[in-house]
Amino acid sequence: MFGASSGVQSDQVRLQTVTGINPGQLYTLSGYCQNLTTDPLGNENILLLQMSFQDAGGNTIEAVEVNAIDPVNSPMDTWVPSSVSGIAPDGTSKILVAVLHIQLGAAAGFPTQ
């Protein structure tokens, strides 16, 4: 995922719905992120892995998320593993899985690159 640093908030998201979920079961979302020295992320970037446990109507019952990578302190040019886990609460029928790249930009007081 990539977004241009335009000075205003600019977000990118990838979504997938996973069905056939069993309440009470532990689920884990895992993946890898990379920060390249050829186009480094600034500290105004937030990268999240998120699972939203939803009922049959698509209403979120509970969500869990984790920062997938630290743009300032994670190693450069290296695939960094990340994961988030949660137990599906009662009433869950599906999980909305999201990878979010949030660029806060100058609007949040961060200088853009």
Protein Blocks (a to p, Z undefined) as FASTA:
>chain_A
ZZddehiacddddddddehiaehiacdddddddddfklccdfkbccddddddddfkopaf
bdcdddfbdfklmcehiacdddddddddehiabdcdddddddebjmnopacZZ
